[in-house]
Amino acid sequence: MSKKTTGLDFLQATKHENQPASDQKKGLEQPPLQVPYEESDGPIIKLKGIRQIKTDNVSLREAIEERKTVRMYENKPISLDELAYALFMTQGVKRNVRDKATFRTVPSAGARHAFETILLINNVEGLKRGLYRYLALEHKLQKLEAAPDINQKIRRAALKQPQIEEAGVVFLWVAEPYRMTYRYSERGYRYLFLDAGHVAQNLYLAAQDFSAGVCAIAAYDDERMNTLLGLDGEHQFVIYLASLGKV
Ligand SMILES: Cc1cc2nc3c(=O)[nH]c(=O)nc-3n(C[C@H](O)[C@H](O)[C@H](O)COP(=O)(O)O)c2cc1C
């Protein structure tokens, strides 16, 4: 006998035939491609364009064969260029179509690209520790205000996993569900979780190209993590993390 569970309810409620008309169908204006920012929100750091960044030229085949989860890292910094490369490989914008849609290095359902990337910096050359935001449309970083012990707090929210403070940097992907549900209604939630997988996988593969390792992280306290990043958990929530460090 089948038992009703939250997971099955989710699958049922997100079936195509159970979707109400989306806001896009209703003719409403779409949300912006990226959460708006002000120059006054924090210092902006320019990143090198991807073409100017040299990596080890590891073949795709080798990257896939060699990829594995790494949770213990060398105490060596990630360079700013390596970080720029990792950011571009995970969310980099290859084409901006009249500010209506973007095509990026990762696939996304309907090219909705409903993520923002927040970085927790522990050890990256030229960057102070703390929180930063990747401005994907501009390929720049912006430093964010954060408590001096934010690195420790984020480790605690990630159920005290040591790699959070031992990695050079931790990627925290934030979902902006309305960017997705605007077109797909509740079914859009499925796509957020699918999209997040592509992003993390690209980080795993990109890391193979500059002697670094990655650990995907989904074990964290949602409430605490969202609160630390100032997210309400509804309009924005942390969907996935990954640590990145030198091996
Ligand atoms: C969705 C997902 C969540 C994960 N969460 C964690 C985590 O919170 N902590 C951790 O140490 N590893 C985490 N991992 C890493 C897995 O444990 C790892 O991928 C698995 O053991 C297989 O090892 P491999 O990646 O080396 O092939 C996660 C992986 C995935 C795909």
The ligand as an ORCA input file, in Angstrom:
! r2SCAN-3c Opt
* xyz 0 1
  C      23.574     16.529     -3.307
  C      24.862     16.231     -2.615
  C      25.033     16.626     -1.299
  C      26.234     16.378     -0.630
  N      26.400     16.866      0.630
  C      27.573     16.644      1.261
  C      27.802     17.213      2.525
  O      26.992     17.933      3.099
  N      29.000     16.940      3.121
  C      29.961     16.184      2.531
  O      31.030     16.000      3.135
  N      29.781     15.642      1.299
  C      28.632     15.875      0.643
  N      28.437     15.402     -0.628
  C      29.530     14.653     -1.290
  C      29.179     13.161     -1.417
  O      29.330     12.563     -0.158
  C      30.099     12.513     -2.467
  O      29.803     13.051     -3.729
  C      29.916     11.004     -2.468
  O      30.429     10.413     -1.308
  C      30.585     10.357     -3.675
  O      31.960     10.640     -3.700
  P      32.670     11.299     -4.960
  O      32.078     12.666     -5.179
  O      34.140     11.363     -4.593
  O      32.428     10.435     -6.152
  C      27.273     15.675     -1.306
  C      27.089     15.301     -2.649
  C      25.920     15.597     -3.302
  C      25.797     15.232     -4.759
*
